[in-house]
């Protein structure tokens, strides 16, 4: 902006509802009672001093509801004229974009403020009404919320499906055929052009008895086609979170932290300085500006040739209820390739930026073209089928190799060809229950059902883990006993809070407030009146739930009282039942029946790092530091190597306490 401007950060919100009280006057149109946030006194004092000395004050917080609310609070604290056009909005932090935004400042958008204010008040009414009931009936420190309770409900409902699931047996006959020197795989299909399932071993044996393994098989049908795979549109917040979780193993909070850093800017060195590398990372739109499209097209032409640049790039379909307020998440300039700035980024920033850059550039490219082949092989009416594919034209996968499909390439086959059976593998299987939710699949489910908004997913998933309502097992959510108890109370007494359709309808009404089609007070009132009756009924009828700890089967070596099993941040551990009078705790370890190969005194035990990864070490730690990722066996005892950045100390008794 040059030397005539001074840029100062408010460091987020400066005013909020008080933590100690409800802070909402339910008798007076739900008027919020805002106070200055504790600890922000010096920031506010500095802002007032600078604003008083400045000729003009501009408010350039984030371009969303929350950012608009922050600007509105700043306007109040600094005593700025509400009629003054001093609100500046931009979707990317680059020099030209920021300068252009300052040419057209606008007034505070009160509809955006009201939508954010309504959300904040709704969440406060729910949280501060239900939480005391949970504290009274279960224990202190618990909470419930509109999006949080729906997310927990999805996890618990899936767990109940898994528990009720009855596996069914089925078999497969995967075979290997050969034609001259080439081998390829095919699977049993059925008899005489009819698909035939293999429910048990008896059905498999009937097929095997009809087969003549030494006789030729005839190729009776070959269907060759060309298939085109279009690229996916650029990232929205939720698709970025999902992809980063599945491809990079990033938790949602980690993804958003790295994205925030890339958006705010990275110092690219002398002559360039601080540059915002991506556009705003909270968006539900796949829209791309024409400038960005043209820049990407030029880059693709230069890098790979005209045949790789799409004349009509793929356009994503907006989810129902999507606000489309901002562009998709994309690099601010495709010239900043990931490799060219790798040395300026942290490993996490580089991984996420590479993903965003590749996905955007790929979205502006032509489809991948595949040659596919479906082959039918037959003997005595018994049919096997094989499917193969190979890349004919790489298209968008040039920029986005992670999007490539795994190919099964078949040899050249034609109707009338003879093949021989090289190997046949009958294999028993059982149908599997539905998979537990991962962070990626839970976000997808919430988004598909219209629950929450891009900014809510990360804090929601973080909350249900911090409250110990769920635990993570193999990167999947598993509900805890506490989570099930809390959800049952909320479901039985406050059905609207856990109702997915109701929660989605509330989000839709908040969108209408943002668009000026509804007033925020009636939206809150229509929810609160029936909800308040449910709260009063629950307060008078619910009784204390006593959660009994599971006995550990041993006594405390300090005081002699029984030890019990407790759930901590990193999993279960043993603790004295006389807590807090006796604070003795012990980690739960599992011996694998082997003596430590280093000290020859301790037992090899199985432990977990704080990230949930299993390792094996000596029970005499820290006196003996033998540790390994690989499970030792009697035949091979590996040399101990300490897992990098995840030493056994991460899960010691002291850490657990």
N, C-alpha and C positions, 0 to 999 in steps of 0.2 A: 504493500500500500504506500510505501514511501515514508519519508521522515515527518510528514505532517500528521500522521496517524500514530496512535499509541494503542497497542492491542493488549488487553488484560483479560485474564480468565476468571470466571466466577467459580470455577471448579465444581460445576454441576449445580444442583439446586441450592438456593439460599433461604427459601422459606418452605415449610411443610406443616402438616398437621402435628400436634404434640404427641409424643410417645406415651406420656403418662395418663392421658385421658382420651375419650372418644374424639373430641375436637370437632364434632359435627352437631349443630343444633337441629335435631329432628323435629322440633316444634316450630321452627321458623324457616321453612323452605330449605332445610338441610344446609343452612349457611355454614361454610367451613370456617374454623377459627385458626388461621395460619399464624405461626410464630417463626421468628428467625431460627434457623437450625443451630443447635449448640455446637460451638467450635468454629462457626463461620464469622464470628464477630470481627476479627482482624481483616478478613477478606472484604466484608461489607464496609467496614470503615475505610479501607483503601479505595474501594470502588466509589464511595461517596465523595471522597477527597478529589479523585481524578475527574469524576463527572462534574463537580462544581467548577473545576478549573478549565474544563474543555469547552470549546465553542459548540460542538455538536456531539451527541452520544448515539452510537448505532448498536443495535442488539443483533448479534450474528450467531445465536445458538443453533443447535441441530435443526434440520428442516423437517420436523415431525411434530406430533401433538405435544410430546414431552418438552421438546425444544421450544415450542411456542409458549408453553406454560412457564418455562424458566425465564423467557424474555418478558412475559407479563409480570412475573414476580419482581424481576429486576427493575422494570418500569415503575412499579409501586415503591420499591425500596429507595430508588434514586430520585423519586419525585419528578419523573419525566412527564411531559404533556401527553396524555393518551391519544390526542388528536394528531400528534406529530408523526410523520412518516419516517420512522427510524428503525424499522425491522428489515434486516437484510438476510436473504436466504440463498444458499448455493448448495449444489449436490456433489461438488467435488472441490478439493482444496488445491486449485491450480491458479496461477497468476491471472490469466485472462478471465477465467470464470469468476473469480472473486472480484476483480475490478469491474466487470460488467454488472455484477450483482449490486454493487454500490451505486451504480448509475440509476437504479430503479428501486429504491427503498419503498416499503409499503407500511401501512398501519398494522398493529397487532391484529391477527385474525381471531376474533373472540369465539367463533365457532370451534376452532381447534382447541382453544383454551378450555372452553366449556366441556368438550368431549373428554379431554384429559382429566379435568376436575371431576367430572361425573364418574369416570373409571376409578379415580383415587378414592372418592367418597364411598362408592359401592364396595370397593375392596376393604375399606376401613370399617364399614358397617358390618360386613360379613365377618371379617377377622376379629374385631373387638367384641362381637356378640357371641360367636361360637367358641372362641379360644377360652374364655373364662369357664364355660361349661365343660370343655375338655379338661381343663386344669382341675376342676372340682371332681369330675367323675373318673379321670384316669391319672394324670400327673401334670405338674407345671411344665411350661416350656413348649406345649403343643400348639398347633395352629391349623386352621382350615382356610380355604379360599376358593373362589369360583373356578379358576383354571387349575389350581393345584389339586382340588378334590376330584375334578374330572380326570386329570392325568393319573392320579392314584387309583381311581375307579377302573380305568382301562387296564392298568397293570394287574389289579386284583382279579378282575373278570377273566383276564387271560390265564392267570394262575389257576382259577377254578376250572376253566376249560381243560387245562393240562391235567389236573388231578382227576377229572371225570372221564378222561379219554380212555377208550378201550382199544388197544392195538389189534389190528387184524393182519393175519399172515398172508403174504404173497411171495411168489418166486419170479425170478428172471432167468432167462437163458441168453446170456451175452456170449457171442461166438466170434472167433477169428477165422476169416476166410483168406485164401490165397489165390492169386492169379499170376502164374509164372513166379517171378521173384517178389512181387508186391503182396503185401498183407493189408487187410482192412477189417474193421469191426462191424458187426451187424447184430441185431437183436431179434429174437423170436417175436413174430407178429400174430400168427394164427393159422387157421386151416381154410383153404379154398376161398381166399379173399375176404374172410370174416375174422375180425379181431377176436382173439381167444385169451382171456385172462388165465393166469396160472395160480390158483388159490392155495395149492398145497403140493407136497412132493409127489403125490399120486398122479396129479395132472402132468407134472414134469416127466415122470417115468413113461407115461403114455406117449409123449412126444419123442422121447429118446428111443423107445422101442420101434417107432415107425421110421426113424432115421437110419440111413445106411451111410456110415461115416466114411466108407471107402469109395462110395459112388460120387459122380459129379453132381453139382448143383447148377441149375440153369438160371441165367439172368433173364427174367421174363418181362421186366419193365424198367425203363430208365427215363426219368424226367429231369431235364436240365433247364434251369431257369437263371435269370439274372435278378438279383435282389439289391435294392438300394436302401441303405441305412442313413437316415437323416441325422445331423447333429442335434444335440439338445440345446434349448435356448440358454442364454446366460443365467447366472445364478440369481435367485432371490435369497432372502435371508434363510428361509427354511431349507431350500435345496442346498445352499452352501453348508449349512450345519449338518445336514444328512450326509453329504458327500465327504466332508472332512472327517466325519465320524467313521464312515465305512472304508475310505481309502487311506486316511492318515491316522486313524485311531485317535482323533482329537475329541476330547469332551466338548460339549457345547460352549461352556464357559471359556475354555481355552481358545476355541475358534473365534468367539466374539472379541476376546482380548487382543488376539493377533490382528483381527480385521480392524479394530479401533485404531491400533498403532499404524497400520498401513494407510488408513484414511487420514489420520491427523498429520502424518508426514514423516519421512525418513530423510536424514541428511545424506545426500548423494555425493558430497565432496565439493572440492574447490571449483568455483565457477558455476555450480548448479544450486547448491544449498539445500534447504528443506523442501521436499516435494511430497505432496499427497499422492500416493500411488494408486489408490482405488477410489471409486465413487462411494457415496453414502451406503453403509452396510446394513441399514434397516429398511428393507423394502419388500413389497410383495408383487412387484411388477417385473416383467421381462422386457420392457420397452428400452430401446437404445436410441440415442440422439443421432441425427444425420451426420454430424461432424465425426462422431466416433465410428460410424459405419464407413464413411469415406476413408478415414485414416486406416482402418483395418483392411479395407479393400486394397489400398495402395500397398500396404505391407505384404499382403498375401501375393499380390502380383509380383512384387520384387523378390520375395523369398522363394515361392514355389511355382509361379506361373499363373497365367490367366485362367487355365482350366480348373484351378482350385478355388477361385473366388466365386461365390454365389451371386447371381444377379438378383435373386429374391431370397435374402437370408431367412432362416427359420424364425417364426414368430411364436412365442409361447402363448398358451391359453391361460388367461387370468382365472384364478380360483374365484368362486362365487364369494362376493364380499370383499375382494381385494380392493385396496384404495387407489393403487396406481398413481401415487403421489410423486414417486421418484423413479429414476431410471433403474435398470437392473444393476447388479454389482459387476463392475468391469474395471479394467485398468484405465487410469486417466490418460495414458498414452501407451499404445502398443510398442512404441520405440523403446520403452523401458522393459526390455525382455528380461525374464528371470535370471538368465545366466549373466547378463551384462551388469546386474546390480547385486549379484549373490553375495559379494564380499561386504556389502553395506547392510545386509539383513541378518537377523538371528536365524537359526535353523528353522524355528517354527514359522517365522514371518516368511522365509523363503518357500517353505512347503506350501503354505496357504496362498501366497501370491502366485506361485507357479500354477496352482489349481485354478485360481480365478482367471489368470491370463490365458491359460490354455483353453479353458471352457469358453471364454468370450471369443477368442480368435476362431476357434472351431465353429462357433455358432454362425460365423460369417462366411463359412466355406461350403463347398459342394458335398453331396452325400458320398459315403463310401459305397463302392460297387462290388458286389460279391457274385461269383459264379457258384450256384448251388446245384447239387445233384441228389436225387432220391432214387434209390435202387431197390428193386424187389428181386429176391433170390428164392428159388423154389425147388423142392424135391418131394415127390410123392404127395403133393398137396400141402406140404408144410412150408410156411412162408416166413422168411427172414427179411428184415428191412434194414437198410443202411442210409444214413444221411451225411453228406459231406459238403464242404464249402471251402473256397479259397478267395483271397482278395484279388480283384481284377483292377481296381483303381482305389488308391488309399483315401482320397478325398480329405475330409476333416480330420482323420486320424493322424495325418502328418503333424498337426499341431497338438493333438490330444491323444497320444499313444495309449493312455490308460483306458480309453473307450473302445479299444480293439476287442473283437470277439475272439474266443479260442476256436480255431478251425480244426475240422477233421477231414483231411484231404483224402479223397478216394482215388484209386487208379482209374485209367480210362476204361470204361465198361460200356458195352453195347448189348442190346437185346440179342439173345442167342449165344452169348459167351458162356463158357463153362468155368466154374470155380470149384475149389476143393475146400473141405472143412479142415482147418488146421488145429482148431482147439474149440471146445465148448465148455462153458462154465455155469452149471446150475447153481443159483445162489438164493438162499432164503432171506426174506426181508420181513419187516413188520412196519405197518403204517406208523408215522410219527405224529405226536401231538403238535398243535400249532406252536410256533416258536415264541419264546418270551420276547417282550419288547426290548430293543436296544434304544439308545438315545435317538438314533436316526429314525427307526420305525415308529417310535412314540411321537416324535415331532410330526412325522408324516400323517399319522392318525389324527392328531389334534388339528392340523391344518386342513385335512380333507373334511373334517366335521365342523370347520368354521369356529373352532375354539381357540381363543387367544389371538395374539398378533405377533409379528416378528420380534418385537422387543421383549415379549413375555416368556418365550420358551426357555432361554438360558436360566433366568432366575427361578422359574417354576421347577425345573429339573434339579437345580441346586438345592432348593428348599426341601423337597421330599427326601433327598439324601441326608441333608443336615439334621432333619427332624427324626431320622432313623425310621422312616416309614417304609423305606425300601433299602435293599443292599444290592451290590453289584456282584454278579457271579458270571464269569466268562463274558464280560461286557454286556450282560443282560440284566434287566431289573427283576428282582425277586422281592415280593412284599414280605415285610416282617410281621410278627404277631402284633406289634404295636400299630403298624400301618393298617392291618385288618380291623383291629378294635376301633380305631379312630374312624375309619371309613364306614363301618357299620353304624356307629353313632350318628354320623353326619347323614348317611343315606336314610336311616329310619326317622330322623327328626327334622331334617332339612332337605327334602327330596329335590327341590328346585336347584340347590347349590351343586348337587352331583348329577343333575340331569343335563346330558350333553346338548340336547336340542334347545333347552332353556338358556344355557350358557351361550350357545351360538346366537340365539335370538337377541340376547343382551348386547353382544358384540355388534350385531347388525344395527341395533338402536343407537349405539354409541357412534357408529358410522353416520347415521342419519343426523345426529346432533352436530357432528363435524361438518356435514354438508348443509346445515341450516334448515333442515326439514323438520326437526323436532327440538323442543326445549328440554334442557337437561333435568330440571326439577321434576316434571311429570314422569320422566323415565325412571328416576330413582324412586319416586313415590310409589309407582306401580309395583316395584319390586319389594320395597321395604314394608309396606302395610301388611301383606300376608306373612312376610318373613318375621316381622316383629311378634306376631301371634305365636308362630312356631317356637321362637326363642323363649317366650314366657312360659309356654307349655313345657318345654324341655327343662327349664330351670326348676320347675316344681315337681317334675315326675322322675327325672333321672337320678339314679343312686350310684354311689361310689363303686367302681370296678377295681377289684383287687387282683393285681397281676402277680402270681406266684413265680418266684425264680426257680429254675430247674436245678435240682441238687447235683453237685459235681461228683459225689461219691467219695469224698475225702474230707478230712478236717483241716482247719487252718493250723499251720505249724507254729503260729505265734500265740494265738489265744485258745485254740482247741474247738472253736465253733465250726459248724459245717460250712464248707465252701460251696458257692453256687455259681451257675453259669450266667454271665452278664454279656450284653451286646455293646461293644465299643465302636469307635469310629472305624477301626480296621478289622472288625469281626468280633467273634466271641472270645471271652477270656474268663478265667476263674477269679472270683473275688470272695472275700470273707462276708458271711451273712450278717455280721455285726457292724458293717459299714454304717455310719462314719466313725464309730468308736474304734474299729480296727480297719485299717486301710490296706491290708495285705492283698496283693493281687499276683496272679501267675498266668503266664501265657499258656495257651493250650497247644501242646505239641503232639505230634504223631510219630512214634518210632517206626522205622522200617526194618528193624531186625538186623542191622549191620553195625559193627564196631568202627569207629572213626579210623581211617587209614593213616592219619597224621599223628595223633597222640596215643592211639591204641588203648584209650581209657573210656572216652565218652561214646554215646550211642549216636548214630546218624538219625536226625529228626527232620521232619518236613515242616517248613514254616512258610509264611507269606510276607512279601514286602508290603509297604503301605499302599502300593498301587495294585495289590491283589495278585501279583505274580508269584508262583510257587518256586521255592528253592530248597536246597538241602544243606544242612550244616551240622556241626558237632554240638552235642548237648552241653559241652563244657565251655561254650563261648561265654565270656571273651578270653578265657585262659587258653582255649584252642580256637584258631581262626579258620579252620577248614570250612569251606563253603563252595557249592557248585550249583549251577542251573540244572544239570542232568541228573536224573535219579540213579544213584549208584546201585550196582548189582554185585552178587558174589563173584562173578567172573571178571567184571571190569570196574575198578574203583578209580575214577578220574582224579587227576591232580586238582586241588582246590584253587579256584580263581574267584575272587570277590566280584559279584555283579556290580558293574559300574553304576555309581550314584544310588545304589539300592543295597546298602550293607545290612547285615543282620541287625545292627543297632536300630534300624528303622522300626523294628517290631519288638524291641526289648520291652521288659516289664516297665521300665521307667517311661518309655515312650507311650505305652498303653495307658499308664496312669495320667 
